[in-house]
Amino acid sequence: MIWNLDELPARELTDDTLFAGRLICRQHRDGYRFSVDAVLLAHFFTPRPAESILDLGCGCGVIPLILAYRWSNLNLTGLELQPQLAALARRNVTDNGLAARIAVVGGDLRAIGSLFGPGQFQRVVCNPPFYRSEGARLNLDPERRLARHEVAVELAEVVAAAAWLLHKGGRVDLVYPAERLAALLAALREAELEPKRLQVVHSFPGGPGKLVLVEALKGGGEELEILPPFFIYQQQGGEYSPEMARCYEP
C-alpha cells in the first residue's frame, strides 16, 4: 500500500535508544510509543537460524529491530497499518543500518491474502491491540487509539492473519493482557494454532498477573508448558528485576 505522506500532519520525534545506545528507535512524541510489553515479547523466544519472521502491526519497528540486534541471521518483515508509523519504522531500520535485513510493508492485516502468500513465514510475532472498543474510553489521539484498541482490527482477525501467514509447524508469539487470556487461547485454538508455551508477567512478586506471553504452534498437539512467572520489578516501586534488566543489556 502507498500513502501520500505529504497529506498527513508531521509529528515531532524523540530520539530514543536501546542496549546502551547501540540501537536507535525514534518515536512520535505525542503518538503511540512502545512499552515494556514489546521488549518482553522480543525476548520471549529463541528463533531458529535463518528463520523468516513477520511482526504483525510493527509500529515504529521496535520488535524487528531488537530481533535483528540480538540475532544476525534472521529474515525479518514488519507489517503496519498506519502510514506514519510504517514510515517511521522504515527510517529506524535505515538509521540502524538494517535495511538489508528488515523489510517494512504498509497494509491492512484484514487483507493479508493480498499482501503475502499462505504459509510464507516460519514465525509470526504480534503485540496486538489490548483493549476492546465497546464501552471503553478511547484515546483521543488516532495513532494511539488504533494501536491500543480494537478499532481497526479485532483479536480473531489478528489470529486468523497469523494462521494464514504460517506454514504447518510454524509458530506465533504474542503478548496480551492477562485478564483476556481466555479469549486469546480460544481464538488461537479456533484458528488451529495450539498454545505450547505460556508465561505470566507480574509487575512485582506478590502482585497479580498483568500480561501473558503465549507461543502457539500451527498444527500442534495439546501439550502446554507453563513457564515460571516473570517479574518486571524486584518489589513494588523498586528497581527492575535481574531478568528485566537483562532484556536491556547490550
NORTAFEN-V987832 format. One record per pair of residues at least 4 apart in sequence whose C-alpha atoms are under 6 Angstrom apart, sorted by the first residue. I is the first residue (numbers start at 1). J is the second residue. Records with the same first field share a line. If there is no record, write none. Layout:
I->J ; J
This chain:
1->106 ; 107
12->28 ; 29
13->27 ; 28 ; 29
14->26 ; 27 ; 29
15->26
16->25 ; 26
17->21 ; 23 ; 24 ; 25
18->23
19->248 ; 249 ; 250
25->92
31->143 ; 144
32->143 ; 144
42->63
50->73 ; 74
51->74
52->75 ; 121 ; 122
53->76 ; 121 ; 123 ; 124
54->76 ; 77 ; 78 ; 124
55->78 ; 124 ; 125 ; 126
56->79 ; 126
57->79 ; 80
58->78 ; 79 ; 80
59->85
60->85 ; 88 ; 89
61->89
64->68
67->71
68->72
76->102
77->102 ; 103 ; 104
78->104
79->104 ; 105 ; 106
80->86 ; 106 ; 107
81->106 ; 107 ; 108
91->95
93->98 ; 99
94->98 ; 99
118->164 ; 165
119->165 ; 166 ; 167
120->165
121->165 ; 166
122->166 ; 170
123->170 ; 171 ; 172
124->172
125->172 ; 173 ; 174
126->174
127->174 ; 175
129->147 ; 148 ; 149 ; 150
130->148
131->149
132->149 ; 150
133->149 ; 150 ; 151
139->145
144->148
145->149
146->151
150->154
156->187
166->170
168->218 ; 219
169->218
170->217 ; 218
171->216 ; 217
172->215 ; 216
173->214 ; 215
174->213 ; 214
175->212 ; 213
176->211 ; 212
177->210 ; 211
178->210 ; 211 ; 212
188->193
189->193 ; 194
193->216 ; 217 ; 218
194->216 ; 217 ; 220
195->215 ; 216
196->215 ; 216 ; 224 ; 225
197->214 ; 215 ; 224 ; 225
198->213 ; 214 ; 226 ; 227
199->212 ; 213 ; 227
200->209 ; 211 ; 212 ; 229
201->209 ; 210 ; 211 ; 212 ; 229 ; 230 ; 231
202->208 ; 209 ; 210 ; 231
203->231 ; 232 ; 233
204->231 ; 233 ; 234 ; 235 ; 236
232->240 ; 241 ; 244
233->238 ; 239 ; 240 ; 241
234->238 ; 239 ; 240 ; 241
240->244 ; 245
